[in-house]
Amino acid sequence: MRLARLILINAALRLVVTVQAADINVALAANLTAPTKEIASTVKRTAGHGAAMRAGANGQ
């Protein structure tokens, strides 16, 4: 389940980063903070694009 989430988030970030040439703002559920930070650091390192993340309640 976690791997599927990481793959989905990775694909979403790649799509957004590909479309925009600047840093992006990402709003996400608090339970996705850690995996999203890992993905964002990889994108920053490989593509040079950053992501400002804002975590909040996931509604559960």
VEXLORO-554323 format. One record per residue: residue number from 0; y, x, z of N, C-alpha, C, CB in turn. Coordinates in steps of 0.2 Angstrom, whole numbers. Glycine has a CB too. Layout:
+-----+-------+-------+-------+-------+-------+-------+-------+-------+-------+-------+-------+-------+
|   n |   nyy |   nxx |   nzz |  cayy |  caxx |  cazz |   cyy |   cxx |   czz |  cbyy |  cbxx |  cbzz |
+-----+-------+-------+-------+-------+-------+-------+-------+-------+-------+-------+-------+-------+
| NUM |     Y |     X |     Z |     Y |     X |     Z |     Y |     X |     Z |     Y |     X |     Z |
...
+-----+-------+-------+-------+-------+-------+-------+-------+-------+-------+-------+-------+-------+
***
This chain:
+-----+-------+-------+-------+-------+-------+-------+-------+-------+-------+-------+-------+-------+
|   n |   nyy |   nxx |   nzz |  cayy |  caxx |  cazz |   cyy |   cxx |   czz |  cbyy |  cbxx |  cbzz |
+-----+-------+-------+-------+-------+-------+-------+-------+-------+-------+-------+-------+-------+
|   0 |    -6 |     4 |     0 |     0 |     0 |     0 |     6 |     4 |     0 |     0 |    -5 |     6 |
|   1 |     6 |    10 |     4 |    12 |    14 |     4 |    13 |    18 |    -2 |    11 |    19 |    10 |
|   2 |     8 |    20 |    -5 |     8 |    23 |   -12 |    11 |    19 |   -17 |     1 |    26 |   -14 |
|   3 |     9 |    12 |   -17 |    11 |     7 |   -22 |    19 |     6 |   -21 |     8 |     1 |   -21 |
|   4 |    21 |     6 |   -14 |    28 |     5 |   -13 |    32 |    11 |   -15 |    29 |     4 |    -5 |
|   5 |    30 |    17 |   -14 |    33 |    23 |   -16 |    34 |    24 |   -24 |    29 |    30 |   -14 |
|   6 |    28 |    22 |   -27 |    29 |    22 |   -35 |    34 |    17 |   -37 |    22 |    20 |   -38 |
|   7 |    34 |    11 |   -34 |    39 |     6 |   -36 |    46 |     8 |   -35 |    37 |    -1 |   -33 |
|   8 |    47 |    11 |   -29 |    54 |    13 |   -27 |    56 |    19 |   -32 |    54 |    15 |   -20 |
|   9 |    51 |    23 |   -33 |    52 |    29 |   -38 |    54 |    27 |   -45 |    46 |    34 |   -38 |
|  10 |    51 |    22 |   -47 |    52 |    19 |   -54 |    59 |    16 |   -54 |    47 |    14 |   -56 |
|  11 |    61 |    12 |   -49 |    67 |     9 |   -48 |    73 |    14 |   -48 |    67 |     4 |   -42 |
|  12 |    72 |    19 |   -44 |    77 |    24 |   -43 |    78 |    28 |   -50 |    76 |    29 |   -38 |
|  13 |    73 |    29 |   -53 |    73 |    33 |   -60 |    77 |    28 |   -65 |    66 |    34 |   -62 |
|  14 |    75 |    22 |   -65 |    79 |    17 |   -70 |    86 |    17 |   -68 |    76 |    10 |   -69 |
|  15 |    88 |    17 |   -62 |    95 |    16 |   -60 |    99 |    23 |   -62 |    96 |    14 |   -53 |
|  16 |    95 |    28 |   -60 |    98 |    35 |   -61 |    99 |    36 |   -68 |    94 |    40 |   -57 |
|  17 |    94 |    34 |   -72 |    94 |    35 |   -80 |   100 |    31 |   -83 |    88 |    33 |   -83 |
|  18 |   101 |    25 |   -80 |   107 |    21 |   -83 |   113 |    24 |   -81 |   106 |    14 |   -81 |
|  19 |   114 |    26 |   -75 |   121 |    28 |   -72 |   121 |    36 |   -71 |   122 |    25 |   -66 |
|  20 |   126 |    39 |   -73 |   127 |    46 |   -72 |   130 |    48 |   -66 |   131 |    48 |   -78 |
|  21 |   131 |    43 |   -61 |   134 |    45 |   -55 |   130 |    43 |   -49 |   141 |    41 |   -54 |
|  22 |   132 |    45 |   -43 |   128 |    43 |   -37 |   128 |    35 |   -37 |   131 |    46 |   -31 |
|  23 |   122 |    33 |   -34 |   121 |    26 |   -33 |   121 |    24 |   -26 |   115 |    24 |   -36 |
|  24 |   122 |    18 |   -24 |   122 |    15 |   -18 |   115 |    10 |   -18 |   128 |    10 |   -16 |
|  25 |   111 |    11 |   -12 |   105 |     8 |   -12 |   105 |     4 |    -5 |    99 |    13 |   -13 |
|  26 |   104 |    -3 |    -6 |   103 |    -7 |     0 |    95 |    -8 |     1 |   107 |   -13 |     0 |
|  27 |    92 |    -7 |     7 |    85 |    -7 |     7 |    83 |   -10 |    14 |    82 |    -1 |     6 |
|  28 |    77 |   -12 |    15 |    75 |   -14 |    21 |    74 |    -8 |    26 |    68 |   -19 |    21 |
|  29 |    74 |    -9 |    32 |    74 |    -3 |    37 |    67 |     0 |    36 |    75 |    -6 |    44 |
|  30 |    62 |    -4 |    35 |    55 |    -1 |    35 |    54 |     3 |    28 |    50 |    -6 |    35 |
|  31 |    59 |     3 |    24 |    58 |     8 |    18 |    62 |    14 |    18 |    60 |     4 |    12 |
|  32 |    66 |    15 |    24 |    70 |    20 |    24 |    67 |    27 |    23 |    74 |    20 |    31 |
|  33 |    62 |    29 |    26 |    59 |    35 |    26 |    56 |    37 |    19 |    53 |    36 |    31 |
|  34 |    52 |    33 |    16 |    50 |    34 |     9 |    55 |    35 |     4 |    45 |    29 |     7 |
|  35 |    61 |    30 |     5 |    66 |    31 |     0 |    70 |    37 |     1 |    71 |    25 |     1 |
|  36 |    71 |    40 |     7 |    74 |    46 |     8 |    70 |    52 |     4 |    75 |    48 |    15 |
|  37 |    64 |    51 |     5 |    60 |    57 |     1 |    61 |    56 |    -6 |    52 |    56 |     3 |
|  38 |    61 |    50 |    -9 |    62 |    49 |   -16 |    69 |    52 |   -18 |    60 |    42 |   -18 |
|  39 |    74 |    49 |   -14 |    81 |    51 |   -16 |    82 |    59 |   -16 |    86 |    48 |   -11 |
|  40 |    79 |    62 |   -11 |    80 |    69 |   -11 |    76 |    73 |   -17 |    77 |    72 |    -4 |
|  41 |    71 |    70 |   -19 |    68 |    73 |   -25 |    72 |    72 |   -31 |    61 |    69 |   -26 |
|  42 |    75 |    66 |   -32 |    79 |    64 |   -38 |    85 |    69 |   -37 |    81 |    57 |   -38 |
|  43 |    88 |    70 |   -31 |    94 |    74 |   -31 |    92 |    81 |   -33 |    97 |    74 |   -23 |
|  44 |    87 |    83 |   -31 |    85 |    90 |   -32 |    83 |    91 |   -40 |    78 |    92 |   -28 |
|  45 |    80 |    86 |   -43 |    78 |    87 |   -50 |    83 |    85 |   -55 |    71 |    83 |   -51 |
|  46 |    87 |    80 |   -53 |    91 |    77 |   -58 |    99 |    78 |   -56 |    90 |    70 |   -59 |
|  47 |   100 |    80 |   -50 |   107 |    81 |   -48 |   111 |    75 |   -46 |   110 |    85 |   -53 |
|  48 |   107 |    69 |   -46 |   110 |    63 |   -44 |   109 |    61 |   -37 |   108 |    57 |   -49 |
|  49 |   114 |    58 |   -33 |   113 |    56 |   -26 |   112 |    49 |   -25 |   118 |    59 |   -22 |
|  50 |   110 |    47 |   -19 |   109 |    40 |   -18 |   112 |    39 |   -10 |   102 |    37 |   -18 |
|  51 |   117 |    35 |    -9 |   119 |    33 |    -3 |   115 |    27 |    -1 |   127 |    32 |    -2 |
|  52 |   111 |    27 |     5 |   107 |    22 |     7 |   109 |    18 |    13 |   100 |    25 |     8 |
|  53 |   109 |    12 |    13 |   111 |     8 |    18 |   105 |     3 |    20 |   117 |     3 |    17 |
|  54 |   102 |     5 |    26 |    96 |     1 |    28 |    98 |    -5 |    33 |    91 |     5 |    32 |
|  55 |    95 |   -10 |    32 |    96 |   -16 |    36 |    89 |   -20 |    38 |   101 |   -21 |    33 |
|  56 |    90 |   -25 |    42 |    84 |   -29 |    43 |    80 |   -32 |    37 |    86 |   -35 |    48 |
|  57 |    74 |   -32 |    38 |    70 |   -34 |    32 |    69 |   -42 |    32 |    63 |   -31 |    32 |
|  58 |    71 |   -45 |    37 |    71 |   -53 |    37 |    65 |   -55 |    40 |    71 |   -55 |    30 |
|  59 |    60 |   -51 |    43 |    54 |   -53 |    46 |    55 |   -55 |    53 |    49 |   -48 |    45 |
+-----+-------+-------+-------+-------+-------+-------+-------+-------+-------+-------+-------+-------+
***
